[in-house]
Structures are given as structure tokens and as C-alpha cells.
Amino acid sequence: MDRTIDIRGKGVVTGKASGEALVADATLSFWGEVDAVTGRIMAVGHPLEGESLKDRVLVIRSTKGSSGTPMILNLAKLEGNAPVAFVNVEVDSLAALGCIVNEIPMLSKLESNPFAVVSTGDQVEVDAGVMRISKI
């Protein structure tokens, strides 16, 4: 039986997007942990190692690290391999900047723990401060 779950949050970067969820209760650095040309996560030992960001809603604790994040995100977008949306528990200003520049919706400060309800492979829509999860 299909069911939907809505989690409200703060729309850091407005917009509407939907795609398959890519989920890890972990941080991710775009500089050195993401291959911008292929869109794959290359961080050895990361829970999402080898996964593609292309056309997915990235649900993680936060991005981390480098001022290179907006550049890597921009290159991934130009290559057609960027996520369609970010859902971050904690806001990283550099990822927010990358999302603004690349017009990628970003949601944060969620009213409940997303990792308790969303799993990799779920269909997710981000729109107007709401993450709608479709469970099959």
C-alpha cells in the first residue's frame, strides 16, 4: 500500500524538485569526495560510496568542508550529474551558495528526523518548505 509522509522544514533555497532519495545520516564534502564529472561519491568508506547524485534528492546530515563546494556542485550541474535537491539537517553556507547559484532547492531545519522515515530509493518531492516522501 502506498503512503506519503510530509516533513516540514525551512526552505533555504526555494524551488520544486522530485526524484529518488539518496540518504545517509552522514556529512559529505563535495571537494575531494564527489567526482563532479561523473556525479559519483568517491569517498572511500562513506555510506554512499559509489552512488550517483544524478537526478536524486540528497538527504544527509550536512555538507562539510571546502570553499570548493559551490564550484564542484556547479561542474556537476553543467555535466548533468548534480542532485535535483538537497535536504540537510544542518545548513552549510557553502552548499547553500552552490544551491543558490545552480537553482537547486534546499530544505533544512526539519521538524522531525528525516532518517527515521526516508530511505534510499523512496520517491521524494521538495516544495515550499516541505519534503513529501512516497513509500511503496
N, C-alpha and C positions, 0 to 999 in steps of 0.2 A: 504494500500500500504506500503510495506517495504521500509525503507530508512536507510542509515548509516550516521553517523556523526563521523568525526575524530577530536580528540583534541590532539595536540602535547604537550609534556612536557619533563622533564628531567628523563631519566631512572636512578633512584638511584640504583636499583638492576636490572640487565638485566635478560631477560628471556621472555618466551612467555607463556601466560595462558589465558584461557577464562572460563566464567561462568556467572551465573545470578548476576546482580548487587545488592548490599545491600547498600543503600545510606542514609546518614544523614549529614546535614550541622552542625556537632557537633564534639566534641572531644570524645575520648574513651580511658579509662585506661584498659589495659589488666589485671593489678594487682587489683583484687577486683571487676571488672566489667564484666569479662569474665570467665565463667566456662570452664577451659581447657579440662576437661574430656568429656563434652557434646558438647562443641563449642558454647554454647548459651550465649547471652548477658544477664546478670542478674542484671544490674544496674537499680534500681527502678527509674522510671520516665525518663529514657533515651529514645530518639525517637526510638531506635532499641531494646528496652527491649523485651526479649523473642525470638528474632530472632536467627537463627543459622548461624554461619560463614562458615560452612562446604561447600566447593567447590564453594564459592561465591567470587566475586570481591568486596572488601570492599572499598567503596568510601566515605571518611569522611574528615573533616577539618584537623584533625591530631590525633595522639595518644597523650596521656599525662601521665605524672607522673613517673612511677616507674622504677627502675633498674630491676624489676622482669619481665618486658615486654618480653625480649628475652626468659626467662625460660617458661613463660606461653604459648607463641607462639610455642616454641619447644614441650611442652607437648601436645598442641592441634594438632600439626602436627603428633606426634607419635600416638595419638589416632585416627587420620584420620579425625579430625574436624577443621582443620585450613582453613582460606581463601586461594584461589588459587592465589590471587594477591591483592596488596594494591594500591589504588590511593588516595594520600593525598595532599591536597592543600599546607600544610606546612610540612616540614620534621622534624620528631623527630628522633634523632640519635639512641635512644634505639630500636625503631621499625625497623629502617634501619638495625641495627645489627641483630635483630631477623630474618629479611627477608634474610640477607646475609647467616646466619648460616643455615637457613632452606630452602634456594634456592627458595624463594618466590619472584616473580617480584614485584618491587615497582616503581611507577611513581609519580612524584611531579612537582612543579613549572609549572603548566599548563598554556597554552597561553590564555585560557578563563575559565570562571566559569563553572565547571562541573555540579553544582547543577541546573543550568538553562536548562540543556539538558538531563541529565541521571536520571532515576528514578529506584527505587527498582523494580526488575523484568525484566528490559531490559537485553538483552544479550550483554556482553562486552568482548572484547579481548584486552589484553595489550601486546604490542610487540614493541621493538626497539624505545621506547620513544613516542609511540602513543597509545591512548585509542580509540578503534573503538566501537561505540555504535550502536547496531542494534535495531531500533524502528519498532514495528509491528503495 
